Amino acid sequence: MSKSVKRRDFITSGLVAQNRRAGFDYQIDAKYVAGLELVGTEVKSLRLGHANINDAYGVVKGDELYISNMYIAEYANRGYESHVEKRDRKLLLTRKEINSIIASLSRKGTTLVAIRLYFNDKGRAKLEIGLGTGKKLYDKRETMKQRDWNRDKQRIMAAH
């Protein structure tokens, strides 16, 4: 049986999913905001917040960009039509942005990572993506030291 979904449960604008590890695992050089080519049940499932972009990455097919490995759960109240949970979804960007990203991805070690998925003020699903290079272990340690120092600095400033 499908559970009852109320109108107040839907996300009309705001954050749906976030990839918190992206900033820790990658040095993000450039950020872009892309639209997504979705089917109806995917949008309804996103409005309920049923998405995971932690393992999502960008791929080039021909002269188009797609986001791969992004999970959007099946919509519980679907009728006869449904969607595949992990399929490649087309990213909607300008031709200039696409060409720039494809040129950047041709360099060794560069990856297109999903950072956050949200609905904008107009109610459209948007995906913030970033061009990044993978961090080494010593880079991650440096990030942790910097974060700890900032936290200690805030405590010191708050005490005075």
OpenMM code with the backbone's topology and positions (N, CA, C; nanometers):
from openmm import Vec3, app, unit

residues = "MET SER LYS SER VAL LYS ARG ARG ASP PHE ILE THR SER GLY LEU VAL ALA GLN ASN ARG ARG ALA GLY PHE ASP TYR GLN ILE ASP ALA LYS TYR VAL ALA GLY LEU GLU LEU VAL GLY THR GLU VAL LYS SER LEU ARG LEU GLY HIS ALA ASN ILE ASN ASP ALA TYR GLY VAL VAL LYS GLY ASP GLU LEU TYR ILE SER ASN MET TYR ILE ALA GLU TYR ALA ASN ARG GLY TYR GLU SER HIS VAL GLU LYS ARG ASP ARG LYS LEU LEU LEU THR ARG LYS GLU ILE ASN SER ILE ILE ALA SER LEU SER ARG LYS GLY THR THR LEU VAL ALA ILE ARG LEU TYR PHE ASN ASP LYS GLY ARG ALA LYS LEU GLU ILE GLY LEU GLY THR GLY LYS LYS LEU TYR ASP LYS ARG GLU THR MET LYS GLN ARG ASP TRP ASN ARG ASP LYS GLN ARG ILE MET ALA ALA HIS".split()
positions = [
    Vec3(0.0828, -0.1184, 0.0000),
    Vec3(0.0000, 0.0000, 0.0000),
    Vec3(0.0873, 0.1248, 0.0000),
    Vec3(0.0402, 0.2258, -0.0696),
    Vec3(0.1144, 0.3520, -0.0713),
    Vec3(0.0643, 0.4399, 0.0423),
    Vec3(0.1598, 0.5161, 0.0977),
    Vec3(0.1212, 0.5999, 0.2113),
    Vec3(0.0587, 0.7290, 0.1612),
    Vec3(-0.0248, 0.7880, 0.2428),
    Vec3(-0.0933, 0.9110, 0.2066),
    Vec3(0.0031, 1.0288, 0.2138),
    Vec3(0.0064, 1.1078, 0.1078),
    Vec3(0.0952, 1.2239, 0.1013),
    Vec3(0.0101, 1.3490, 0.1027),
    Vec3(0.0395, 1.4372, 0.1963),
    Vec3(-0.0341, 1.5624, 0.2071),
    Vec3(0.0395, 1.6724, 0.1304),
    Vec3(-0.0324, 1.7751, 0.0926),
    Vec3(0.0256, 1.8858, 0.0184),
    Vec3(0.1344, 1.9573, 0.0990),
    Vec3(0.1191, 1.9632, 0.2298),
    Vec3(0.2162, 2.0325, 0.3137),
    Vec3(0.3494, 1.9572, 0.3221),
    Vec3(0.3512, 1.8292, 0.2830),
    Vec3(0.4738, 1.7506, 0.2855),
    Vec3(0.5673, 1.7850, 0.1697),
    Vec3(0.5168, 1.8507, 0.0656),
    Vec3(0.5959, 1.8800, -0.0534),
    Vec3(0.6906, 1.9977, -0.0294),
    Vec3(0.8087, 1.9899, -0.0882),
    Vec3(0.9061, 2.0995, -0.0857),
    Vec3(0.8781, 2.1851, -0.2080),
    Vec3(0.8365, 2.3090, -0.1881),
    Vec3(0.8088, 2.3961, -0.3026),
    Vec3(0.9327, 2.4729, -0.3452),
    Vec3(1.0143, 2.5156, -0.2497),
    Vec3(1.1423, 2.5786, -0.2817),
    Vec3(1.2367, 2.5499, -0.1667),
    Vec3(1.3640, 2.5388, -0.1992),
    Vec3(1.4630, 2.5124, -0.0958),
    Vec3(1.5401, 2.3852, -0.1218),
    Vec3(1.6238, 2.3498, -0.0269),
    Vec3(1.7171, 2.2391, -0.0391),
    Vec3(1.6474, 2.1032, -0.0361),
    Vec3(1.6876, 2.0153, -0.1291),
    Vec3(1.6369, 1.8786, -0.1330),
    Vec3(1.7442, 1.7830, -0.0836),
    Vec3(1.8654, 1.7938, -0.1390),
    Vec3(1.9761, 1.7054, -0.1006),
    Vec3(2.1067, 1.7815, -0.1124),
    Vec3(2.2048, 1.7401, -0.0322),
    Vec3(2.3337, 1.8072, -0.0309),
    Vec3(2.4442, 1.7026, -0.0207),
    Vec3(2.5542, 1.7275, -0.0913),
    Vec3(2.6707, 1.6404, -0.0855),
    Vec3(2.7759, 1.7080, 0.0017),
    Vec3(2.7779, 1.6733, 0.1285),
    Vec3(2.8688, 1.7386, 0.2224),
    Vec3(3.0126, 1.6928, 0.2035),
    Vec3(3.0324, 1.5746, 0.1484),
    Vec3(3.1681, 1.5223, 0.1292),
    Vec3(3.2390, 1.5875, 0.0111),
    Vec3(3.1656, 1.6553, -0.0752),
    Vec3(3.2265, 1.7132, -0.1952),
    Vec3(3.3362, 1.8124, -0.1592),
    Vec3(3.3127, 1.8981, -0.0633),
    Vec3(3.4125, 1.9962, -0.0235),
    Vec3(3.5311, 1.9349, 0.0485),
    Vec3(3.5108, 1.8192, 0.1084),
    Vec3(3.6182, 1.7515, 0.1813),
    Vec3(3.7034, 1.6662, 0.0876),
    Vec3(3.6391, 1.5990, -0.0084),
    Vec3(3.7101, 1.5087, -0.0982),
    Vec3(3.7667, 1.5769, -0.2224),
    Vec3(3.7128, 1.6927, -0.2589),
    Vec3(3.7545, 1.7605, -0.3818),
    Vec3(3.7897, 1.9056, -0.3558),
    Vec3(3.8863, 1.9555, -0.4318),
    Vec3(3.9176, 2.0977, -0.4351),
    Vec3(3.8309, 2.1567, -0.5468),
    Vec3(3.7216, 2.2228, -0.5115),
    Vec3(3.6269, 2.2749, -0.6103),
    Vec3(3.6824, 2.4043, -0.6696),
    Vec3(3.7008, 2.4040, -0.8028),
    Vec3(3.7571, 2.5202, -0.8721),
    Vec3(3.6490, 2.6121, -0.9265),
    Vec3(3.5450, 2.5552, -0.9848),
    Vec3(3.4380, 2.6367, -1.0439),
    Vec3(3.3039, 2.5716, -1.0132),
    Vec3(3.2022, 2.6562, -0.9918),
    Vec3(3.0674, 2.6058, -0.9638),
    Vec3(2.9722, 2.6533, -1.0726),
    Vec3(2.8762, 2.5676, -1.1054),
    Vec3(2.7729, 2.5987, -1.2045),
    Vec3(2.6380, 2.5562, -1.1488),
    Vec3(2.5326, 2.6219, -1.1951),
    Vec3(2.3966, 2.5817, -1.1596),
    Vec3(2.3307, 2.5313, -1.2872),
    Vec3(2.2843, 2.4066, -1.2834),
    Vec3(2.2263, 2.3434, -1.4016),
    Vec3(2.0833, 2.2999, -1.3734),
    Vec3(2.0020, 2.3049, -1.4766),
    Vec3(1.8689, 2.2465, -1.4684),
    Vec3(1.8799, 2.0973, -1.4937),
    Vec3(1.7741, 2.0248, -1.4665),
    Vec3(1.7728, 1.8798, -1.4865),
    Vec3(1.6564, 1.8413, -1.5758),
    Vec3(1.6784, 1.7446, -1.6623),
    Vec3(1.5715, 1.6906, -1.7445),
    Vec3(1.5108, 1.5733, -1.6681),
    Vec3(1.3910, 1.5938, -1.6129),
    Vec3(1.3273, 1.4943, -1.5265),
    Vec3(1.1919, 1.4538, -1.5811),
    Vec3(1.1432, 1.3371, -1.5368),
    Vec3(1.0070, 1.2943, -1.5678),
    Vec3(0.9195, 1.3256, -1.4473),
    Vec3(0.7886, 1.3163, -1.4633),
    Vec3(0.6928, 1.3599, -1.3617),
    Vec3(0.7079, 1.2952, -1.2259),
    Vec3(0.7266, 1.1623, -1.2229),
    Vec3(0.7362, 1.0962, -1.0936),
    Vec3(0.8666, 1.1308, -1.0225),
    Vec3(0.9703, 1.1665, -1.0990),
    Vec3(1.0961, 1.2095, -1.0371),
    Vec3(1.0775, 1.3421, -0.9656),
    Vec3(1.0053, 1.4330, -1.0268),
    Vec3(0.9802, 1.5639, -0.9657),
    Vec3(0.8986, 1.5466, -0.8375),
    Vec3(0.7971, 1.4625, -0.8422),
    Vec3(0.7137, 1.4406, -0.7234),
    Vec3(0.7945, 1.3783, -0.6101),
    Vec3(0.8841, 1.2858, -0.6441),
    Vec3(0.9682, 1.2240, -0.5439),
    Vec3(1.0674, 1.3251, -0.4862),
    Vec3(1.1203, 1.4128, -0.5715),
    Vec3(1.2096, 1.5184, -0.5233),
    Vec3(1.1376, 1.6136, -0.4297),
    Vec3(1.0137, 1.6449, -0.4613),
    Vec3(0.9364, 1.7354, -0.3757),
    Vec3(0.9168, 1.6778, -0.2359),
    Vec3(0.9225, 1.5455, -0.2244),
    Vec3(0.9142, 1.4817, -0.0928),
    Vec3(1.0516, 1.4706, -0.0270),
    Vec3(1.1581, 1.5088, -0.1002),
    Vec3(1.2927, 1.5046, -0.0444),
    Vec3(1.3589, 1.3694, -0.0534),
    Vec3(1.3135, 1.2829, -0.1433),
    Vec3(1.3657, 1.1479, -0.1545),
    Vec3(1.4741, 1.1408, -0.2620),
    Vec3(1.5906, 1.1979, -0.2327),
    Vec3(1.7011, 1.1972, -0.3286),
    Vec3(1.8329, 1.1865, -0.2556),
    Vec3(1.9346, 1.1331, -0.3260),
    Vec3(2.0681, 1.1212, -0.2711),
    Vec3(2.1675, 1.1533, -0.3826),
    Vec3(2.2533, 1.2529, -0.3595),
    Vec3(2.3500, 1.2923, -0.4619),
    Vec3(2.4938, 1.2710, -0.4153),
    Vec3(2.5141, 1.1938, -0.3101),
    Vec3(2.6483, 1.1748, -0.2552),
    Vec3(2.7444, 1.1088, -0.3531),
    Vec3(2.6980, 1.0183, -0.4357),
    Vec3(2.7850, 0.9478, -0.5292),
    Vec3(2.7709, 0.9984, -0.6715),
    Vec3(2.7001, 1.1082, -0.6928),
    Vec3(2.6718, 1.1575, -0.8274),
    Vec3(2.7933, 1.2274, -0.8876),
    Vec3(2.8119, 1.2051, -1.0168),
    Vec3(2.9214, 1.2683, -1.0898),
    Vec3(2.8768, 1.2938, -1.2330),
    Vec3(2.9455, 1.3862, -1.2990),
    Vec3(2.9105, 1.4233, -1.4352),
    Vec3(2.9834, 1.3396, -1.5375),
    Vec3(2.9143, 1.3069, -1.6478),
    Vec3(2.9746, 1.2340, -1.7593),
    Vec3(2.9418, 1.3072, -1.8891),
    Vec3(3.0293, 1.2892, -1.9873),
    Vec3(3.0106, 1.3501, -2.1187),
    Vec3(2.9649, 1.2418, -2.2149),
    Vec3(2.8541, 1.2661, -2.2841),
    Vec3(2.8044, 1.1761, -2.3883),
    Vec3(2.7830, 1.2597, -2.5131),
    Vec3(2.8695, 1.2391, -2.6116),
    Vec3(2.8631, 1.3209, -2.7317),
    Vec3(2.9057, 1.4618, -2.6976),
    Vec3(2.8165, 1.5573, -2.7198),
    Vec3(2.8466, 1.6958, -2.6812),
    Vec3(2.7497, 1.7439, -2.5743),
    Vec3(2.6996, 1.6517, -2.4929),
    Vec3(2.6076, 1.6839, -2.3839),
    Vec3(2.6648, 1.6359, -2.2515),
    Vec3(2.6174, 1.6951, -2.1426),
    Vec3(2.6578, 1.6555, -2.0080),
    Vec3(2.5421, 1.5865, -1.9374),
    Vec3(2.5741, 1.4798, -1.8673),
    Vec3(2.4753, 1.4044, -1.7904),
    Vec3(2.5271, 1.3853, -1.6498),
    Vec3(2.4342, 1.3750, -1.5555),
    Vec3(2.4707, 1.3434, -1.4177),
    Vec3(2.4394, 1.1959, -1.3975),
    Vec3(2.5371, 1.1231, -1.3516),
    Vec3(2.5237, 0.9790, -1.3371),
    Vec3(2.5244, 0.9417, -1.1896),
    Vec3(2.4606, 0.8317, -1.1562),
    Vec3(2.4598, 0.7757, -1.0211),
    Vec3(2.3856, 0.8624, -0.9202),
    Vec3(2.2952, 0.9479, -0.9667),
    Vec3(2.2126, 1.0269, -0.8762),
    Vec3(2.0864, 0.9451, -0.8463),
    Vec3(2.0578, 0.9258, -0.7191),
    Vec3(1.9462, 0.8409, -0.6782),
    Vec3(1.8233, 0.9255, -0.6476),
    Vec3(1.7138, 0.8960, -0.7168),
    Vec3(1.5833, 0.9551, -0.6854),
    Vec3(1.4883, 0.8378, -0.6638),
    Vec3(1.4353, 0.8271, -0.5423),
    Vec3(1.3515, 0.7126, -0.5060),
    Vec3(1.2241, 0.7095, -0.5895),
    Vec3(1.1671, 0.5888, -0.6046),
    Vec3(1.0394, 0.5754, -0.6747),
    Vec3(0.9313, 0.6496, -0.5979),
    Vec3(0.8397, 0.7098, -0.6709),
    Vec3(0.7289, 0.7811, -0.6087),
    Vec3(0.6267, 0.6789, -0.5609),
    Vec3(0.5883, 0.6874, -0.4347),
    Vec3(0.5021, 0.5862, -0.3730),
    Vec3(0.3622, 0.5831, -0.4351),
    Vec3(0.3060, 0.6991, -0.4700),
    Vec3(0.1683, 0.7046, -0.5194),
    Vec3(0.1616, 0.7049, -0.6722),
    Vec3(0.2580, 0.6432, -0.7361),
    Vec3(0.2584, 0.6426, -0.8823),
    Vec3(0.1427, 0.5594, -0.9342),
    Vec3(0.1045, 0.5891, -1.0572),
    Vec3(0.0002, 0.5101, -1.1214),
    Vec3(0.0643, 0.3970, -1.1987),
    Vec3(0.0491, 0.3999, -1.3288),
    Vec3(0.1055, 0.2961, -1.4137),
    Vec3(0.2465, 0.3307, -1.4587),
    Vec3(0.2868, 0.4552, -1.4376),
    Vec3(0.4159, 0.5006, -1.4883),
    Vec3(0.5116, 0.5268, -1.3727),
    Vec3(0.6378, 0.4884, -1.3904),
    Vec3(0.7384, 0.5110, -1.2892),
    Vec3(0.8698, 0.5474, -1.3574),
    Vec3(0.9765, 0.5601, -1.2803),
    Vec3(1.1060, 0.5946, -1.3372),
    Vec3(1.2137, 0.5030, -1.2803),
    Vec3(1.3262, 0.4975, -1.3492),
    Vec3(1.4415, 0.4217, -1.3022),
    Vec3(1.5111, 0.5077, -1.1963),
    Vec3(1.5449, 0.4482, -1.0831),
    Vec3(1.5977, 0.5254, -0.9709),
    Vec3(1.7354, 0.5846, -0.9976),
    Vec3(1.8244, 0.5083, -1.0593),
    Vec3(1.9596, 0.5572, -1.0890),
    Vec3(1.9814, 0.5541, -1.2393),
    Vec3(1.9415, 0.6604, -1.3054),
    Vec3(1.9651, 0.6697, -1.4494),
    Vec3(2.0436, 0.7973, -1.4768),
    Vec3(2.1019, 0.8060, -1.5959),
    Vec3(2.1729, 0.9268, -1.6333),
    Vec3(2.0708, 1.0333, -1.6694),
    Vec3(2.0807, 1.1486, -1.6040),
    Vec3(1.9874, 1.2583, -1.6293),
    Vec3(2.0628, 1.3733, -1.6953),
    Vec3(2.0035, 1.4288, -1.7986),
    Vec3(2.0677, 1.5334, -1.8763),
    Vec3(2.0742, 1.6630, -1.7966),
    Vec3(2.1905, 1.7294, -1.8021),
    Vec3(2.2081, 1.8593, -1.7387),
    Vec3(2.1769, 1.9687, -1.8395),
    Vec3(2.0990, 2.0660, -1.7990),
    Vec3(2.0584, 2.1746, -1.8871),
    Vec3(2.1432, 2.2979, -1.8557),
    Vec3(2.2379, 2.3250, -1.9435),
    Vec3(2.3290, 2.4382, -1.9308),
    Vec3(2.3382, 2.5088, -2.0654),
    Vec3(2.3978, 2.6264, -2.0664),
    Vec3(2.4182, 2.6953, -2.1933),
    Vec3(2.5305, 2.6253, -2.2696),
    Vec3(2.5323, 2.6425, -2.3991),
    Vec3(2.6332, 2.5788, -2.4836),
    Vec3(2.7737, 2.6238, -2.4425),
    Vec3(2.7890, 2.7501, -2.4076),
    Vec3(2.9189, 2.8032, -2.3665),
    Vec3(2.9670, 2.7338, -2.2387),
    Vec3(2.8768, 2.7161, -2.1419),
    Vec3(2.9123, 2.6474, -2.0174),
    Vec3(2.9479, 2.5018, -2.0428),
    Vec3(2.8696, 2.4354, -2.1282),
    Vec3(2.8955, 2.2942, -2.1597),
    Vec3(3.0334, 2.2786, -2.2224),
    Vec3(3.0655, 2.3643, -2.3205),
    Vec3(3.1959, 2.3557, -2.3861),
    Vec3(3.3093, 2.3812, -2.2876),
    Vec3(3.2904, 2.4758, -2.1969),
    Vec3(3.3917, 2.5063, -2.0964),
    Vec3(3.4133, 2.3872, -2.0026),
    Vec3(3.3052, 2.3245, -1.9596),
    Vec3(3.3143, 2.2098, -1.8687),
    Vec3(3.3790, 2.0913, -1.9389),
    Vec3(3.3404, 2.0640, -2.0635),
    Vec3(3.3982, 1.9516, -2.1381),
    Vec3(3.5487, 1.9727, -2.1566),
    Vec3(3.5896, 2.0966, -2.1854),
    Vec3(3.7327, 2.1265, -2.1995),
    Vec3(3.8054, 2.1034, -2.0675),
    Vec3(3.7434, 2.1419, -1.9564),
    Vec3(3.8050, 2.1225, -1.8247),
    Vec3(3.8127, 1.9754, -1.7870),
    Vec3(3.7105, 1.8983, -1.8239),
    Vec3(3.7087, 1.7557, -1.7905),
    Vec3(3.8127, 1.6761, -1.8691),
    Vec3(3.8586, 1.7306, -1.9814),
    Vec3(3.9590, 1.6599, -2.0605),
    Vec3(4.0952, 1.6584, -1.9912),
    Vec3(4.1163, 1.7511, -1.8952),
    Vec3(4.2404, 1.7491, -1.8177),
    Vec3(4.2374, 1.6325, -1.7196),
    Vec3(4.3540, 1.5779, -1.6934),
    Vec3(4.3639, 1.4622, -1.6050),
    Vec3(4.3314, 1.5003, -1.4604),
    Vec3(4.2508, 1.4198, -1.3948),
    Vec3(4.2212, 1.4400, -1.2539),
    Vec3(4.1044, 1.5318, -1.2244),
    Vec3(4.0407, 1.5877, -1.3262),
    Vec3(3.9274, 1.6775, -1.3046),
    Vec3(3.7974, 1.5989, -1.3088),
    Vec3(3.7078, 1.6284, -1.2162),
    Vec3(3.5801, 1.5585, -1.2053),
    Vec3(3.4673, 1.6600, -1.1907),
    Vec3(3.3516, 1.6245, -1.2414),
    Vec3(3.2322, 1.7055, -1.2238),
    Vec3(3.1495, 1.6417, -1.1123),
    Vec3(3.1347, 1.7133, -1.0003),
    Vec3(3.0685, 1.6576, -0.8821),
    Vec3(2.9407, 1.7337, -0.8520),
    Vec3(2.8384, 1.6624, -0.8054),
    Vec3(2.7145, 1.7252, -0.7604),
    Vec3(2.7365, 1.7793, -0.6201),
    Vec3(2.6984, 1.9050, -0.5979),
    Vec3(2.7177, 1.9679, -0.4669),
    Vec3(2.5862, 1.9760, -0.3899),
    Vec3(2.4820, 2.0313, -0.4534),
    Vec3(2.3517, 2.0354, -0.3863),
    Vec3(2.2393, 2.0377, -0.4886),
    Vec3(2.1263, 1.9848, -0.4480),
    Vec3(2.0063, 1.9760, -0.5307),
    Vec3(1.8970, 2.0535, -0.4590),
    Vec3(1.8313, 2.1448, -0.5312),
    Vec3(1.7313, 2.2291, -0.4667),
    Vec3(1.6259, 2.2742, -0.5671),
    Vec3(1.5172, 2.3303, -0.5144),
    Vec3(1.4155, 2.3946, -0.5963),
    Vec3(1.4352, 2.5450, -0.5831),
    Vec3(1.4409, 2.6163, -0.6970),
    Vec3(1.4586, 2.7617, -0.6915),
    Vec3(1.3258, 2.8295, -0.6606),
    Vec3(1.3244, 2.9622, -0.6638),
    Vec3(1.2043, 3.0380, -0.6288),
    Vec3(1.0892, 3.0119, -0.7245),
    Vec3(1.1199, 2.9761, -0.8493),
    Vec3(1.0167, 2.9471, -0.9479),
    Vec3(0.9677, 2.8025, -0.9396),
    Vec3(1.0258, 2.7234, -0.8490),
    Vec3(0.9835, 2.5848, -0.8317),
    Vec3(1.0509, 2.4886, -0.9268),
    Vec3(1.1595, 2.5284, -0.9899),
    Vec3(1.2324, 2.4420, -1.0828),
    Vec3(1.3449, 2.3700, -1.0091),
    Vec3(1.3661, 2.2425, -1.0419),
    Vec3(1.4736, 2.1647, -0.9817),
    Vec3(1.6065, 2.2082, -1.0410),
    Vec3(1.7004, 2.2455, -0.9553),
    Vec3(1.8333, 2.2893, -0.9977),
    Vec3(1.9382, 2.2055, -0.9252),
    Vec3(2.0494, 2.1816, -0.9947),
    Vec3(2.1602, 2.1063, -0.9380),
    Vec3(2.2847, 2.1931, -0.9441),
    Vec3(2.3439, 2.2179, -0.8294),
    Vec3(2.4701, 2.2917, -0.8269),
    Vec3(2.5816, 2.1900, -0.8429),
    Vec3(2.6627, 2.2100, -0.9467),
    Vec3(2.7716, 2.1177, -0.9761),
    Vec3(2.9033, 2.1929, -0.9660),
    Vec3(3.0094, 2.1197, -0.9401),
    Vec3(3.1401, 2.1819, -0.9273),
    Vec3(3.2459, 2.1039, -1.0020),
    Vec3(3.3376, 2.1774, -1.0648),
    Vec3(3.4544, 2.1155, -1.1273),
    Vec3(3.5618, 2.1066, -1.0208),
    Vec3(3.6071, 1.9875, -0.9926),
    Vec3(3.7048, 1.9724, -0.8866),
    Vec3(3.8095, 1.8687, -0.9168),
    Vec3(3.9183, 1.8787, -0.8423),
    Vec3(4.0229, 1.7777, -0.8479),
    Vec3(4.0266, 1.7085, -0.7127),
    Vec3(4.0519, 1.5799, -0.7130),
    Vec3(4.0532, 1.5023, -0.5894),
    Vec3(4.1646, 1.5453, -0.4968),
    Vec3(4.1358, 1.5515, -0.3681),
    Vec3(4.2366, 1.5882, -0.2692),
    Vec3(4.3137, 1.4638, -0.2266),
    Vec3(4.4384, 1.4836, -0.1969),
    Vec3(4.5212, 1.3775, -0.1393),
    Vec3(4.4980, 1.3764, 0.0116),
    Vec3(4.5514, 1.2748, 0.0777),
    Vec3(4.5312, 1.2605, 0.2214),
    Vec3(4.5874, 1.3802, 0.2981),
    Vec3(4.7052, 1.4294, 0.2566),
    Vec3(4.7640, 1.5428, 0.3277),
    Vec3(4.6813, 1.6700, 0.3074),
    Vec3(4.6130, 1.6838, 0.1920),
    Vec3(4.5239, 1.7980, 0.1723),
    Vec3(4.4047, 1.7908, 0.2670),
    Vec3(4.3525, 1.6697, 0.2861),
    Vec3(4.2386, 1.6523, 0.3762),
    Vec3(4.2784, 1.6845, 0.5199),
    Vec3(4.4004, 1.6449, 0.5586),
    Vec3(4.4481, 1.6764, 0.6927),
    Vec3(4.4592, 1.8274, 0.7114),
    Vec3(4.5073, 1.8960, 0.6069),
    Vec3(4.5196, 2.0415, 0.6130),
    Vec3(4.3817, 2.1067, 0.6284),
    Vec3(4.2819, 2.0539, 0.5581),
    Vec3(4.1450, 2.1047, 0.5696),
    Vec3(4.0931, 2.0863, 0.7117),
    Vec3(4.1202, 1.9693, 0.7707),
    Vec3(4.0755, 1.9436, 0.9077),
    Vec3(4.1441, 2.0373, 1.0070),
    Vec3(4.2751, 2.0617, 0.9882),
    Vec3(4.3465, 2.1537, 1.0773),
    Vec3(4.2895, 2.2940, 1.0668),
    Vec3(4.2608, 2.3375, 0.9447),
    Vec3(4.2056, 2.4706, 0.9222),
    Vec3(4.0680, 2.4845, 0.9872),
    Vec3(3.9855, 2.3814, 0.9740),
    Vec3(3.8525, 2.3832, 1.0330),
    Vec3(3.8608, 2.3874, 1.1860),
    Vec3(3.9523, 2.3072, 1.2437),
    Vec3(3.9706, 2.3074, 1.3895),
    Vec3(4.0182, 2.4434, 1.4388),
    Vec3(4.1131, 2.5034, 1.3658),
    Vec3(4.1644, 2.6339, 1.4059),
    Vec3(4.0544, 2.7393, 1.4001),
    Vec3(3.9709, 2.7361, 1.2961),
    Vec3(3.8607, 2.8322, 1.2862),
    Vec3(3.7623, 2.8158, 1.4008),
    Vec3(3.7357, 2.6920, 1.4392),
    Vec3(3.6446, 2.6653, 1.5498),
    Vec3(3.7038, 2.7188, 1.6805),
    Vec3(3.8333, 2.6929, 1.7050),
    Vec3(3.8988, 2.7433, 1.8262),
    Vec3(3.9030, 2.8956, 1.8272),
    Vec3(3.9271, 2.9542, 1.7112),
    Vec3(3.9316, 3.1003, 1.7004),
    Vec3(3.7958, 3.1597, 1.7377),
    Vec3(3.6863, 3.0964, 1.6927),
    Vec3(3.5530, 3.1438, 1.7260),
    Vec3(3.5269, 3.1348, 1.8758),
    Vec3(3.5740, 3.0264, 1.9403),
    Vec3(3.5562, 3.0115, 2.0844),
    Vec3(3.6305, 3.1203, 2.1613),
    Vec3(3.7540, 3.1474, 2.1157),
    Vec3(3.8346, 3.2505, 2.1816),
    Vec3(3.7689, 3.3868, 2.1683),
    Vec3(3.7197, 3.4175, 2.0483),
    Vec3(3.6556, 3.5468, 2.0240),
    Vec3(3.5256, 3.5591, 2.1039),
    Vec3(3.4522, 3.4501, 2.1188),
    Vec3(3.3268, 3.4536, 2.1932),
    Vec3(3.3511, 3.4703, 2.3432),
    Vec3(3.4641, 3.4192, 2.3934),
    Vec3(3.4958, 3.4291, 2.5357),
    Vec3(3.5319, 3.5716, 2.5752),
    Vec3(3.5860, 3.6475, 2.4814),
    Vec3(3.6280, 3.7858, 2.5128),
    Vec3(3.5241, 3.8853, 2.4792),
] * unit.nanometer
topology = app.Topology()
chain = topology.addChain("A")
for resn in residues:
    res = topology.addResidue(resn, chain)
    for name in ("N", "CA", "C"):
        topology.addAtom(name, app.Element.getBySymbol(name[0]), res)
